[in-house]
Amino acid sequence: MSATQTTITNETRIVLASSSPRRRHLLDQIGVLYDTDPADIDESVRPGEAPDVYTVRMAEEKVQAVAARRSDSRIILGADTTVVLNGRILGKPEDAADARKTLGELAGNTHSVHTAVAVLGIDGVLRSGLNISDVTFAAMDEEWIAAYVETGEPMDKAGSYGIQGWASTQIASVSGSHSSIMGLPLFETARLLASAGLKLPQLPAVDA
């Protein structure tokens, strides 16, 4: 049975292949109901793999890993965010020293944030999209960087920072999608979910 033959309403709960509180917050923001089932996959970069190819592959593999262990027929959504500086992927920090090093490299420079989203519909079709946005940090001295790392905020984030937290006070400019930099591009996400047959919540009617 295809997605167009199945009733998928805005009361349907999708599966989010992530435990990220930021992605959960963004889905809450647009009224999409979900259950979490985090993927656990190898996130190694392949030799010579371009950042955009890597990011889309990660999002798709997260969805596929979750789908492989589930027996129910649910829409599954996965996402991946990659921070790229001068063509080099900056992953999550290994420790505090690594976070300080990464932030020192980002200070005073512009980098790109690649976020891919993948949606597996109940029709078995895997759909994906990619958003690339740019972020420019102001110059940050070592004292500020050390204090920021001490908060623990950078430790679970690609590029060692989160745009929604303390790092926002050091971001001089953003070009692109704020939600994508947070970890889930809502423009692409909404369209992929709709393409998979999910009826998205509607805005309330406005009295004339």
SEBAMI-452050 format. One record per residue: x, y, z of N, C-alpha, C, CB in turn; chain; residue number from 1. Coordinates in nm, 3 decimals, decimal comma, padded with zeros to 5 digits. Glycine has a CB too. Layout:
SEBAMI-452050
X  Y  Z  X  Y  Z  X  Y  Z  X  Y  Z  A  NUM
...
END
This chain:
SEBAMI-452050
00,086  -00,119  00,000  00,000  00,000  00,000  00,090  00,124  00,000  -00,097  00,001  00,124  A  1
00,064  00,219  -00,088  00,148  00,338  -00,099  00,106  00,440  00,004  00,142  00,397  -00,239  A  2
00,193  00,543  00,022  00,162  00,650  00,118  00,037  00,725  00,078  00,278  00,746  00,130  A  3
00,012  00,736  -00,054  -00,106  00,808  -00,098  -00,234  00,729  -00,074  -00,094  00,842  -00,246  A  4
-00,221  00,598  -00,048  -00,338  00,516  -00,021  -00,362  00,497  00,129  -00,323  00,380  -00,089  A  5
-00,273  00,550  00,208  -00,280  00,532  00,351  -00,307  00,666  00,420  -00,152  00,470  00,404  A  6
-00,393  00,664  00,518  -00,422  00,787  00,591  -00,312  00,813  00,693  -00,560  00,778  00,662  A  7
-00,235  00,919  00,672  -00,131  00,960  00,764  -00,166  01,101  00,808  00,013  00,952  00,698  A  8
-00,220  01,115  00,925  -00,269  01,245  00,971  -00,164  01,313  01,057  -00,400  01,229  01,049  A  9
-00,197  01,435  01,100  -00,104  01,507  01,187  -00,107  01,453  01,330  -00,136  01,656  01,187  A  10
-00,186  01,347  01,354  -00,182  01,278  01,484  -00,091  01,156  01,478  -00,324  01,237  01,526  A  11
-00,038  01,127  01,359  00,050  01,013  01,342  00,187  01,045  01,402  00,064  00,975  01,193  A  12
00,243  00,950  01,476  00,374  00,970  01,536  00,481  00,908  01,445  00,380  00,906  01,679  A  13
00,575  00,990  01,403  00,686  00,940  01,325  00,793  00,888  01,421  00,744  01,050  01,231  A  14
00,898  00,829  01,367  01,012  00,784  01,447  01,130  00,876  01,418  01,048  00,635  01,417  A  15
01,186  00,936  01,522  01,302  01,022  01,509  01,426  00,940  01,544  01,290  01,148  01,600  A  16
01,514  00,921  01,446  01,634  00,838  01,466  01,745  00,921  01,530  01,682  00,778  01,333  A  17
01,713  00,983  01,643  01,808  01,072  01,710  01,763  01,094  01,853  01,821  01,206  01,636  A  18
01,861  01,120  01,941  01,828  01,157  02,078  01,855  01,305  02,103  01,908  01,073  02,177  A  19
01,887  01,379  01,997  01,924  01,520  02,010  01,809  01,604  02,065  01,969  01,576  01,875  A  20
01,830  01,672  02,177  01,724  01,759  02,229  01,694  01,876  02,136  01,764  01,813  02,366  A  21
01,791  01,916  02,057  01,769  02,027  01,964  01,677  01,984  01,851  01,902  02,078  01,908  A  22
01,695  01,863  01,801  01,607  01,815  01,693  01,467  01,789  01,747  01,665  01,685  01,630  A  23
01,457  01,740  01,870  01,325  01,721  01,929  01,254  01,856  01,945  01,336  01,650  02,067  A  24
01,328  01,957  01,990  01,270  02,091  02,007  01,219  02,145  01,874  01,374  02,187  02,066  A  25
01,294  02,124  01,767  01,255  02,177  01,637  01,132  02,106  01,582  01,370  02,166  01,538  A  26
01,122  01,975  01,603  01,000  01,904  01,562  00,881  01,950  01,645  01,018  01,751  01,575  A  27
00,903  01,971  01,775  00,796  02,025  01,860  00,748  02,159  01,806  00,844  02,041  02,006  A  28
00,842  02,237  01,758  00,813  02,372  01,710  00,713  02,373  01,595  00,942  02,440  01,667  A  29
00,719  02,269  01,510  00,626  02,264  01,396  00,514  02,163  01,419  00,701  02,230  01,267  A  30
00,501  02,114  01,541  00,387  02,032  01,577  00,390  01,889  01,527  00,267  02,095  01,529  A  31
00,507  01,838  01,491  00,517  01,699  01,445  00,533  01,608  01,566  00,637  01,680  01,346  A  32
00,450  01,506  01,575  00,457  01,411  01,686  00,557  01,300  01,651  00,316  01,350  01,716  A  33
00,629  01,252  01,751  00,734  01,155  01,723  00,766  01,072  01,847  00,860  01,225  01,673  A  34
00,828  00,957  01,822  00,893  00,877  01,925  01,040  00,870  01,886  00,828  00,732  01,938  A  35
01,129  00,867  01,983  01,272  00,862  01,953  01,323  00,719  01,953  01,350  00,946  02,052  A  36
01,410  00,690  01,858  01,477  00,560  01,849  01,615  00,589  01,791  01,394  00,456  01,760  A  37
01,709  00,632  01,874  01,840  00,677  01,824  01,916  00,569  01,750  01,924  00,727  01,939  A  38
01,978  00,608  01,641  02,062  00,516  01,564  02,201  00,511  01,628  02,071  00,560  01,415  A  39
02,267  00,399  01,611  02,404  00,383  01,657  02,484  00,327  01,541  02,413  00,289  01,783  A  40
02,551  00,418  01,468  02,622  00,376  01,347  02,766  00,426  01,351  02,550  00,428  01,221  A  41
02,847  00,370  01,265  02,984  00,415  01,247  02,980  00,548  01,170  03,070  00,308  01,171  A  42
03,033  00,653  01,231  03,028  00,785  01,168  03,162  00,826  01,109  02,982  00,890  01,269  A  43
03,246  00,729  01,077  03,377  00,759  01,018  03,361  00,817  00,878  03,463  00,632  01,013  A  44
03,448  00,911  00,847  03,451  00,970  00,713  03,534  00,879  00,623  03,508  01,116  00,715  A  45
03,481  00,850  00,505  03,555  00,766  00,411  03,665  00,847  00,344  03,459  00,707  00,305  A  46
03,775  00,784  00,304  03,884  00,857  00,238  03,835  00,932  00,115  03,995  00,760  00,198  A  47
03,864  01,061  00,111  03,827  01,143  -00,004  03,681  01,182  -00,011  03,863  01,072  -00,126  A  48
03,604  01,148  00,092  03,460  01,176  00,089  03,433  01,324  00,112  03,387  01,093  00,196  A  49
03,357  01,385  00,022  03,324  01,527  00,033  03,226  01,549  00,149  03,264  01,579  -00,099  A  50
03,233  01,666  00,214  03,145  01,691  00,329  02,997  01,676  00,300  03,169  01,828  00,381  A  51
02,951  01,723  00,182  02,808  01,712  00,153  02,767  01,567  00,132  02,773  01,796  00,028  A  52
02,852  01,489  00,066  02,823  01,347  00,044  02,822  01,274  00,177  02,926  01,284  -00,052  A  53
02,920  01,303  00,261  02,928  01,239  00,393  02,804  01,269  00,477  03,055  01,286  00,467  A  54
02,762  01,394  00,479  02,650  01,433  00,564  02,520  01,367  00,522  02,634  01,584  00,562  A  55
02,495  01,363  00,393  02,374  01,295  00,342  02,382  01,145  00,372  02,357  01,319  00,189  A  56
02,499  01,087  00,353  02,514  00,943  00,381  02,485  00,912  00,527  02,654  00,896  00,345  A  57
02,533  00,997  00,618  02,509  00,974  00,760  02,360  00,979  00,792  02,585  01,077  00,844  A  58
02,290  01,078  00,740  02,146  01,090  00,767  02,071  00,968  00,714  02,089  01,218  00,702  A  59
02,107  00,924  00,594  02,039  00,808  00,535  02,072  00,680  00,610  02,078  00,794  00,387  A  60
02,198  00,664  00,651  02,235  00,541  00,722  02,172  00,534  00,860  02,386  00,532  00,734  A  61
02,151  00,648  00,924  02,081  00,648  01,054  01,938  00,597  01,036  02,081  00,791  01,115  A  62
01,872  00,645  00,933  01,735  00,601  00,906  01,732  00,452  00,874  01,674  00,681  00,790  A  63
01,823  00,408  00,791  01,826  00,268  00,750  01,857  00,175  00,867  01,928  00,248  00,639  A  64
01,945  00,220  00,957  01,980  00,138  01,074  01,859  00,119  01,165  02,095  00,202  01,153  A  65
01,782  00,225  01,185  01,663  00,216  01,269  01,556  00,132  01,201  01,609  00,356  01,302  A  66
01,538  00,152  01,071  01,437  00,076  00,997  01,466  -00,074  01,001  01,430  00,123  00,852  A  67
01,593  -00,111  00,999  01,631  -00,252  00,994  01,594  -00,327  01,121  01,778  -00,264  00,970  A  68
01,579  -00,257  01,232  01,548  -00,326  01,358  01,403  -00,308  01,401  01,639  -00,277  01,467  A  69
01,323  -00,241  01,319  01,183  -00,219  01,356  01,092  -00,304  01,267  01,145  -00,070  01,344  A  70
00,980  -00,347  01,324  00,885  -00,427  01,247  00,756  -00,349  01,218  00,851  -00,554  01,323  A  71
00,741  -00,230  01,279  00,620  -00,151  01,254  00,636  -00,068  01,128  00,589  -00,061  01,375  A  72
00,525  -00,021  01,076  00,525  00,060  00,955  00,511  00,207  00,995  00,410  00,017  00,858  A  73
00,623  00,273  01,007  00,626  00,413  01,052  00,716  00,495  00,961  00,675  00,423  01,200  A  74
00,686  00,622  00,949  00,779  00,714  00,885  00,898  00,733  00,979  00,711  00,851  00,852  A  75
01,020  00,724  00,924  01,141  00,740  01,005  01,219  00,859  00,952  01,228  00,611  01,002  A  76
01,261  00,945  01,044  01,335  01,066  01,008  01,472  01,064  01,077  01,256  01,193  01,047  A  77
01,575  01,093  01,000  01,709  01,104  01,055  01,777  01,229  01,003  01,793  00,980  01,021  A  78
01,876  01,276  01,074  01,948  01,396  01,032  02,093  01,388  01,076  01,882  01,523  01,090  A  79
02,176  01,465  01,011  02,317  01,472  01,048  02,368  01,612  01,019  02,401  01,365  00,974  A  80
02,451  01,663  01,108  02,508  01,796  01,094  02,660  01,789  01,093  02,459  01,889  01,206  A  81
02,720  01,855  00,995  02,865  01,857  00,980  02,913  02,001  00,971  02,909  01,776  00,856  A  82
03,013  02,035  01,049  03,075  02,167  01,043  03,200  02,157  00,956  03,110  02,221  01,187  A  83
03,213  02,248  00,860  03,321  02,240  00,762  03,398  02,371  00,758  03,266  02,206  00,622  A  84
03,527  02,365  00,779  03,614  02,482  00,774  03,723  02,457  00,670  03,677  02,513  00,914  A  85
03,723  02,542  00,567  03,823  02,529  00,460  03,826  02,388  00,402  03,961  02,566  00,512  A  86
03,707  02,330  00,384  03,695  02,199  00,324  03,720  02,083  00,418  03,788  02,188  00,212  A  87
03,748  02,112  00,545  03,780  02,007  00,642  03,664  01,989  00,739  03,910  02,040  00,719  A  88
03,623  01,864  00,762  03,514  01,833  00,852  03,562  01,842  00,997  03,457  01,693  00,823  A  89
03,488  01,920  01,078  03,517  01,931  01,220  03,407  01,857  01,295  03,526  02,081  01,265  A  90
03,441  01,743  01,351  03,341  01,662  01,419  03,318  01,705  01,562  03,382  01,518  01,417  A  91
03,256  01,618  01,640  03,237  01,644  01,783  03,372  01,632  01,853  03,133  01,545  01,845  A  92
03,396  01,713  01,955  03,527  01,710  02,020  03,550  01,580  02,097  03,541  01,828  02,115  A  93
03,674  01,536  02,096  03,710  01,416  02,171  03,722  01,446  02,320  03,841  01,357  02,119  A  94
03,765  01,567  02,352  03,780  01,608  02,491  03,785  01,760  02,497  03,909  01,545  02,555  A  95
03,807  01,816  02,616  03,807  01,961  02,633  03,917  02,027  02,551  03,822  01,997  02,779  A  96
04,033  01,966  02,547  04,144  02,023  02,471  04,111  02,030  02,322  04,272  01,941  02,492  A  97
04,047  01,927  02,272  04,006  01,924  02,131  03,903  02,032  02,104  03,951  01,786  02,093  A  98
03,810  02,052  02,197  03,708  02,157  02,180  03,774  02,295  02,177  03,604  02,151  02,295  A  99
03,869  02,319  02,265  03,938  02,449  02,266  04,013  02,472  02,135  04,036  02,457  02,384  A  100
04,076  02,367  02,084  04,149  02,378  01,957  04,055  02,413  01,842  04,224  02,245  01,927  A  101
03,942  02,343  01,835  03,845  02,367  01,728  03,791  02,509  01,734  03,731  02,267  01,735  A  102
03,753  02,554  01,852  03,699  02,689  01,867  03,803  02,794  01,831  03,648  02,711  02,009  A  103
03,928  02,766  01,863  04,034  02,857  01,824  04,047  02,870  01,673  04,166  02,812  01,883  A  104
04,023  02,760  01,602  04,026  02,763  01,456  03,906  02,837  01,398  04,031  02,620  01,401  A  105
03,792  02,825  01,464  03,671  02,893  01,414  03,673  03,043  01,442  03,547  02,831  01,478  A  106
03,745  03,084  01,546  03,746  03,225  01,588  03,792  03,316  01,474  03,837  03,243  01,710  A  107
03,710  03,418  01,446  03,744  03,516  01,344  03,728  03,468  01,201  03,882  03,559  01,365  A  108
03,671  03,350  01,182  03,657  03,292  01,048  03,512  03,256  01,016  03,745  03,167  01,035  A  109
03,487  03,234  00,889  03,357  03,187  00,841  03,368  03,039  00,805  03,308  03,271  00,719  A  110
03,273  02,961  00,854  03,269  02,820  00,820  03,129  02,785  00,770  03,308  02,732  00,942  A  111
03,114  02,668  00,713  02,983  02,624  00,666  02,931  02,511  00,754  02,989  02,579  00,519  A  112
02,799  02,506  00,766  02,731  02,401  00,840  02,643  02,324  00,742  02,646  02,459  00,960  A  113
02,674  02,196  00,724  02,597  02,111  00,635  02,503  02,027  00,721  02,692  02,020  00,546  A  114
02,374  02,038  00,698  02,280  01,950  00,769  02,192  01,878  00,667  02,192  02,032  00,868  A  115
02,196  01,746  00,674  02,114  01,663  00,587  02,000  01,604  00,667  02,198  01,550  00,521  A  116
01,887  01,586  00,602  01,773  01,520  00,663  01,727  01,410  00,568  01,657  01,621  00,694  A  117
01,695  01,294  00,623  01,649  01,180  00,543  01,517  01,130  00,601  01,756  01,066  00,538  A  118
01,425  01,094  00,515  01,294  01,045  00,557  01,262  00,917  00,479  01,183  01,152  00,533  A  119
01,235  00,811  00,554  01,190  00,685  00,495  01,040  00,675  00,514  01,264  00,561  00,558  A  120
00,966  00,675  00,402  00,820  00,667  00,409  00,773  00,524  00,425  00,757  00,728  00,287  A  121
00,646  00,507  00,458  00,591  00,372  00,469  00,578  00,307  00,332  00,456  00,375  00,539  A  122
00,600  00,387  00,227  00,604  00,332  00,092  00,741  00,273  00,059  00,569  00,440  -00,009  A  123
00,835  00,282  00,154  00,967  00,224  00,133  01,063  00,313  00,059  00,954  00,098  00,059  A  124
01,021  00,435  00,025  01,107  00,528  -00,048  01,187  00,613  00,051  01,023  00,619  -00,142  A  125
01,319  00,618  00,029  01,407  00,700  00,112  01,429  00,833  00,042  01,542  00,628  00,139  A  126
01,388  00,940  00,108  01,401  01,075  00,054  01,501  01,152  00,139  01,263  01,147  00,050  A  127
01,581  01,239  00,076  01,678  01,315  00,154  01,698  01,454  00,095  01,811  01,241  00,161  A  128
01,746  01,543  00,179  01,775  01,679  00,136  01,892  01,734  00,217  01,651  01,768  00,151  A  129
01,953  01,841  00,168  02,070  01,898  00,231  02,059  02,050  00,235  02,198  01,856  00,158  A  130
02,095  02,108  00,349  02,102  02,253  00,361  02,245  02,290  00,399  01,999  02,307  00,467  A  131
02,299  02,393  00,334  02,432  02,443  00,368  02,419  02,590  00,405  02,532  02,423  00,248  A  132
02,460  02,624  00,526  02,454  02,760  00,576  02,594  02,802  00,621  02,352  02,773  00,692  A  133
02,615  02,934  00,629  02,745  02,987  00,670  02,734  03,059  00,804  02,800  03,081  00,563  A  134
02,836  03,043  00,886  02,842  03,107  01,017  02,977  03,176  01,031  02,822  03,002  01,132  A  135
02,975  03,302  01,077  03,099  03,378  01,099  03,113  03,408  01,247  03,100  03,508  01,017  A  136
03,222  03,362  01,306  03,252  03,392  01,445  03,335  03,519  01,455  03,326  03,274  01,511  A  137
03,312  03,596  01,560  03,400  03,706  01,594  03,531  03,648  01,648  03,334  03,801  01,697  A  138
03,630  03,732  01,664  03,753  03,687  01,728  03,721  03,651  01,873  03,865  03,798  01,721  A  139
03,770  03,537  01,919  03,744  03,492  02,056  03,879  03,469  02,124  03,656  03,362  02,059  A  140
03,898  03,529  02,241  04,026  03,508  02,308  04,026  03,373  02,382  04,054  03,623  02,407  A  141
04,145  03,330  02,420  04,160  03,198  02,483  04,084  03,188  02,615  04,306  03,168  02,506  A  142
04,074  03,299  02,687  04,003  03,297  02,816  03,855  03,268  02,795  04,021  03,432  02,889  A  143
03,795  03,333  02,695  03,652  03,310  02,669  03,630  03,165  02,623  03,598  03,410  02,562  A  144
03,716  03,119  02,533  03,703  02,983  02,482  03,713  02,882  02,596  03,810  02,954  02,376  A  145
03,809  02,901  02,685  03,827  02,807  02,797  03,704  02,807  02,886  03,952  02,843  02,878  A  146
03,649  02,927  02,914  03,530  02,936  02,999  03,411  02,870  02,932  03,499  03,083  03,032  A  147
03,399  02,886  02,801  03,288  02,825  02,728  03,298  02,673  02,731  03,286  02,875  02,582  A  148
03,416  02,621  02,711  03,435  02,476  02,714  03,401  02,422  02,853  03,580  02,439  02,675  A  149
03,433  02,498  02,956  03,404  02,455  03,093  03,255  02,440  03,119  03,462  02,555  03,191  A  150
03,170  02,509  03,043  03,025  02,494  03,061  02,977  02,356  03,017  02,950  02,603  02,982  A  151
03,057  02,287  02,937  03,018  02,155  02,884  02,934  02,162  02,759  02,945  02,079  02,988  A  152
02,890  02,281  02,721  02,801  02,296  02,606  02,860  02,243  02,476  02,764  02,440  02,589  A  153
02,990  02,261  02,451  03,045  02,219  02,321  03,062  02,068  02,304  03,175  02,284  02,300  A  154
03,054  01,991  02,413  03,109  01,857  02,411  03,033  01,754  02,327  03,117  01,808  02,548  A  155
02,906  01,779  02,297  02,829  01,683  02,217  02,789  01,740  02,082  02,706  01,638  02,292  A  156
02,861  01,843  02,038  02,817  01,914  01,918  02,926  01,918  01,811  02,774  02,055  01,953  A  157
02,885  01,899  01,687  02,978  01,914  01,575  03,033  02,056  01,574  02,908  01,881  01,439  A  158
03,163  02,067  01,557  03,225  02,199  01,557  03,246  02,257  01,695  03,142  02,292  01,478  A  159
03,207  02,184  01,799  03,229  02,225  01,939  03,151  02,349  01,981  03,376  02,251  01,961  A  160
03,034  02,371  01,920  02,951  02,482  01,965  02,806  02,458  01,929  02,999  02,616  01,905  A  161
02,717  02,530  02,000  02,575  02,527  01,967  02,527  02,669  01,946  02,493  02,457  02,077  A  162
02,462  02,695  01,834  02,421  02,831  01,801  02,314  02,883  01,896  02,370  02,837  01,660  A  163
02,243  02,792  01,964  02,134  02,833  02,052  02,182  02,864  02,193  02,028  02,724  02,057  A  164
02,310  02,848  02,220  02,360  02,868  02,356  02,455  02,986  02,368  02,429  02,744  02,403  A  165
02,555  02,970  02,458  02,650  03,077  02,483  02,726  03,121  02,359  02,748  03,034  02,588  A  166
02,748  03,028  02,266  02,824  03,063  02,145  02,756  03,170  02,063  02,844  02,939  02,059  A  167
02,624  03,185  02,078  02,552  03,287  02,000  02,603  03,427  02,029  02,403  03,279  02,029  A  168
02,662  03,448  02,146  02,714  03,582  02,179  02,841  03,614  02,103  02,739  03,592  02,329  A  169
02,898  03,514  02,035  03,022  03,534  01,960  03,002  03,517  01,809  03,128  03,438  02,009  A  170
02,878  03,494  01,767  02,851  03,475  01,624  02,814  03,610  01,562  02,735  03,371  01,602  A  171
02,901  03,656  01,472  02,883  03,787  01,412  02,776  03,787  01,304  03,014  03,835  01,354  A  172
02,766  03,678  01,229  02,666  03,673  01,122  02,635  03,530  01,084  02,714  03,751  00,999  A  173
02,514  03,514  01,030  02,467  03,384  00,980  02,404  03,406  00,843  02,364  03,318  01,078  A  174
02,439  03,321  00,749  02,378  03,325  00,617  02,318  03,188  00,589  02,482  03,365  00,508  A  175
02,185  03,182  00,587  02,120  03,054  00,562  02,012  03,025  00,664  02,221  02,942  00,563  A  176
02,001  02,898  00,703  01,892  02,851  00,788  01,937  02,835  00,933  01,836  02,719  00,736  A  177
01,873  02,909  01,023  01,906  02,899  01,165  01,872  02,759  01,218  01,830  03,007  01,245  A  178
01,758  02,704  01,176  01,719  02,571  01,224  01,814  02,463  01,173  01,576  02,538  01,182  A  179
01,868  02,482  01,053  01,964  02,387  01,000  02,091  02,387  01,083  01,996  02,419  00,855  A  180
02,136  02,504  01,124  02,257  02,514  01,205  02,232  02,452  01,343  02,301  02,662  01,220  A  181
02,108  02,458  01,391  02,074  02,392  01,517  02,072  02,240  01,504  01,939  02,440  01,566  A  182
02,049  02,190  01,380  02,053  02,046  01,361  01,940  01,984  01,282  02,057  01,983  01,489  A  183
01,843  02,067  01,237  01,733  02,012  01,158  01,673  02,122  01,072  01,625  01,948  01,250  A  184
01,702  02,124  00,941  01,648  02,229  00,854  01,497  02,211  00,836  01,719  02,228  00,717  A  185
01,420  02,300  00,896  01,275  02,281  00,897  01,211  02,296  00,760  01,211  02,378  00,992  A  186
01,266  02,379  00,674  01,212  02,393  00,539  01,219  02,259  00,466  01,290  02,502  00,460  A  187
01,337  02,200  00,462  01,355  02,072  00,395  01,278  01,961  00,466  01,502  02,036  00,386  A  188
01,280  01,963  00,600  01,213  01,858  00,678  01,064  01,855  00,650  01,238  01,879  00,827  A  189
01,000  01,971  00,652  00,855  01,977  00,629  00,819  01,924  00,491  00,806  02,121  00,644  A  190
00,900  01,957  00,393  00,868  01,913  00,257  00,893  01,764  00,237  00,950  01,991  00,157  A  191
00,996  01,712  00,299  01,021  01,568  00,288  00,913  01,488  00,360  01,159  01,533  00,346  A  192
00,870  01,535  00,477  00,763  01,465  00,548  00,633  01,468  00,469  00,742  01,527  00,687  A  193
00,604  01,583  00,409  00,483  01,593  00,328  00,491  01,502  00,206  00,460  01,739  00,283  A  194
00,611  01,494  00,146  00,631  01,406  00,031  00,612  01,260  00,069  00,770  01,427  -00,029  A  195
00,645  01,227  00,195  00,628  01,089  00,244  00,484  01,061  00,284  00,719  01,063  00,363  A  196
00,398  01,162  00,275  00,256  01,141  00,301  00,205  01,190  00,434  00,226  01,000  00,290  A  197
00,293  01,250  00,516  00,248  01,298  00,647  00,170  01,429  00,632  00,368  01,318  00,741  A  198
00,054  01,433  00,692  -00,025  01,556  00,691  00,027  01,644  00,803  -00,179  01,527  00,709  A  199
00,088  01,755  00,766  00,148  01,842  00,865  00,042  01,926  00,935  00,251  01,932  00,800  A  200
00,066  01,964  01,059  -00,029  02,050  01,131  -00,053  02,180  01,056  00,023  02,080  01,272  A  201
-00,177  02,225  01,061  -00,214  02,348  00,992  -00,216  02,465  01,089  -00,350  02,332  00,923  A  202
-00,188  02,584  01,037  -00,198  02,703  01,118  -00,346  02,727  01,152  -00,136  02,825  01,046  A  203
-00,375  02,780  01,269  -00,515  02,808  01,303  -00,575  02,915  01,212  -00,527  02,853  01,450  A  204
-00,704  02,900  01,185  -00,772  02,997  01,100  -00,778  03,133  01,169  -00,914  02,948  01,065  A  205
-00,768  03,237  01,090  -00,774  03,374  01,141  -00,912  03,429  01,114  -00,664  03,464  01,078  A  206
-00,979  03,479  01,219  -01,111  03,538  01,199  -01,103  03,662  01,112  -01,175  03,572  01,334  A  207
-01,196  03,674  01,019  -01,197  03,790  00,928  -01,238  03,913  01,005  -01,292  03,766  00,808  A  208
END
